[in-house]
Amino acid sequence: THYGKCIDLKTPLLRSSDAVAREGLRLLKAMKLSSPKAHAKTFYSYLGWEQEFFVISAEAYKARPDLVNCGRTLFGSLPQRNQQMDLNYFGPIPNKVDKLLRIVEAKMLQIGTPMAVRHNEVAPGQHEMSPIFCQASASCDNNVIFMEMMTNEAEKLGLVVLFHEKPFKGINGNGKHNNWSVGTDTGINFFYPGKTDDERLCFVAGIAALAYGLKEYNELVRVSVAHAGNDHRLGAQEAPPAIISLYPGTGFEQHVDNIIKGGDLLAYKANKQKAAPGCTAAEAIDTNVEDRNRTAPFPFCGNRFEFRAVGSSQNCAFPTAICNTVWAAGAAYLAEKIESGASLRDAVAATFKECRPVIFTGNGYSPEWPVEAQKRSLPNLR
């Protein structure tokens, strides 16, 4: 506005990116690392979104006034087959829908956004597309373009794309999982265990900063994904609960407890394991560093955290801006402790101890979790 107040979603994202750079560099300087990568000039936040949606015929859409006016059905019956046995997920993409996805994939590539994924999702008529990740600001723009392009191209084929989070009762709804990370211009990813001691120290410090942000600004993170459509979806055994918690993996959770007790920051070993199929016809395959907990709103995915609570119809700029901001606040908190004379180990340990309640590696869908969350004083904004 004339007085400098932002009324859009892009400006807060850009400001949050500046906060990540400013406080990230401050933390990196305070850590006094010796490797060449530690001499960074700036930080970036990165985003790779997973966009879910339903595709139905325009004829069926126009026959339902509730879909046309509300984006979701208000009455009706479940199909006999429903989404049992994951038939849609593992089945072939319908020809007309496949044509739509391929057209949009080609058009996105023309504007410099290569798509990495296009496939069916669990519910009947549900699908997903995802791009290769890039800097968060550009990635959020790409998502808006993608949604517009899908809508326009579907119309040409006699189809309608539904981005509402819960267009049909009784089957899975739509999300937009935000795969998010922060790192330096020299190649240090603060959410990747790394191969050197300095990179591993950054990894531990980066998660401590995130834990602080999620604990201190828990309600802010929750309301960043709160709107009428998404609140139909959250906590419905298909999406994360309305309780915001951090899932760094069971191995790292044990590492956090060891650090709090006085353990070494470098004691965590991120070794990939082999998963044996239990048959002679197939060989063992590599697994991720930690399990990816789909019941958690913020699970660790090997080199990033996945904010799974974002709604499919949202502009992902706002939740990403909040993720950037709370991480920057955590980085500033850690840096201040070190600048005040604490060692890096003691600063990280004190932060983890203070924020331990927000770290949860159990089943987020279980009825016991809301009870446990209340004991931990974590908000449950349903």
Secondary structure, 3 states (H helix, E strand, C coil): CCCCCCCCCHHHHHHHHHHHHHHHHHHHHHHCCCCHHHCCCCEEEEEEEEEEEEEEEHHHHHCCHHHHHHCCCCCCCCCCCCCHHHHHHHCCCCHHHHHHHHHHHHHHHHCCCCEEEEEECCCCCEEEEEECCEEHHHHHHHHHHHHHHHHHHHHHCCEEEECCCCCCCCCCCCEEEEEEEEEECCCCECCCCCCCHHHHHHHHHHHHHHHHHHHHCHHHHHHCCCCHHHHCCCCCCCCCCCCCCEECCHHHHHHHHHHHCCCCHHHCCCCCCEECCCCCCCCCEECCCCCCCCCCCCEECCCCEEECCCECCCCCHHHHHHHHHHHHHHHHHHHHHHHCCCCHHHHHHHHHHHHHHHECCCCCCCCHHHHHHHHCCCCCCC
